Amino acid sequence: MWKADKWEDYALLDTSDGKRLERWGRYVLCRPDPQVIWKNVKESPMWKKADAVYEREGGGGKWQKRDVPECWTIGYGDLRFKIKPMGFKHTGLFPEQAVNWDWFSALIKNAKRPIKVLNLFAYTGGATVAAAAAGASVCHVDAAKNMVAQAKENAALSGLENAPIRYIVDDCKKFVEREIRRGNRYDAVIMDPPSYGRGPSGEIWKLEDNIAELIRLAADVLSEKPLFFLVNSYTTGLSPSAMGYMLGLEMKKRFGGRVEADEIGIPVLQTGEALPCGSPARRAAE
């Protein structure tokens, strides 16, 4: 497992009975997590002292807050991110992705050439900010206008308001198809699609039905000597082996390099174990 274990402003305090207890800066939040299928004794005293708890109600839910601001900022190294408890239990950041930020940031810094990155399903820009801070130019694409706006805020918080970042509000698949027709190419692709959602015409979209096609399409927008390709999945039915297999099919014959896949996770302070949080596959040059 690749662990996001270098955080200082974030900590996963404990997990039990379908919930995770987390510290985001100075505030402690409790929210649901379907991966937490165990029911160990809640030994941490912070379970009863959480500043905000996300309670499920019917098909949705809402945050029950104490003295918590609408939003605040946390840092990861030199990067800064806006944290904002939102609907569907989200906070505006996936902290487990820090292990991927570290991986591709090192590749960008050591590339010794300009690197052009395409970040698809880019959400609030965690990977965008990390790639830009490492020295890449980035095209950030997400269909949600409010998420793209928050990505711009995160870039500004990190001192990257003037960095070469292009923000696009668009359907990712359609954008890539247009980029291919235009002849635009990228040295790296980061792709973090949701497990499910709705397409541009309102159709129901499931990752397991579309991920192979998305990888194949994104491979066509790569330059002749791509630096890396990173694709992540939060879908429990897609194992690291399956993700690695699909990426290997598209990468190895065309570009060579090394493909690897594993779970990513966050250390749990109370138990010393690690909570699994996704199954990324990644390709880099040898």
Number of C-alpha atoms within 10 A of each C-alpha: 13 18 19 19 17 15 16 13 14 19 20 21 21 26 31 18 16 14 20 21 23 22 19 20 15 12 15 21 25 26 20 20 17 10 17 15 12 11 11 11 9 14 11 14 8 17 19 9 13 18 18 18 22 21 16 14 8 6 6 10 13 15 18 14 15 11 8 16 11 10 12 15 15 17 17 16 10 10 18 20 24 19 20 17 22 14 12 16 19 14 17 20 17 12 20 21 22 21 18 21 18 16 12 23 19 12 17 24 16 10 12 8 10 12 21 25 27 26 24 28 22 26 27 26 28 22 26 31 30 23 28 23 20 19 19 24 20 24 20 28 28 24 18 16 15 12 19 21 15 19 26 21 19 24 26 17 19 19 15 17 14 8 16 14 21 13 20 18 16 18 16 24 18 10 16 23 14 13 16 15 10 9 8 12 19 24 20 27 25 24 22 18 23 15 18 15 12 10 14 13 6 8 9 10 15 16 18 14 11 13 20 16 12 17 21 15 16 24 22 15 23 23 15 11 13 24 24 23 25 23 23 23 24 20 17 14 12 17 19 20 16 14 23 20 17 16 25 22 14 18 23 13 9 12 19 16 16 14 21 17 24 17 20 24 22 24 20 19 15 13 12 10 13 20 22 18 21 21 26 26 25 24 25 19 14 8
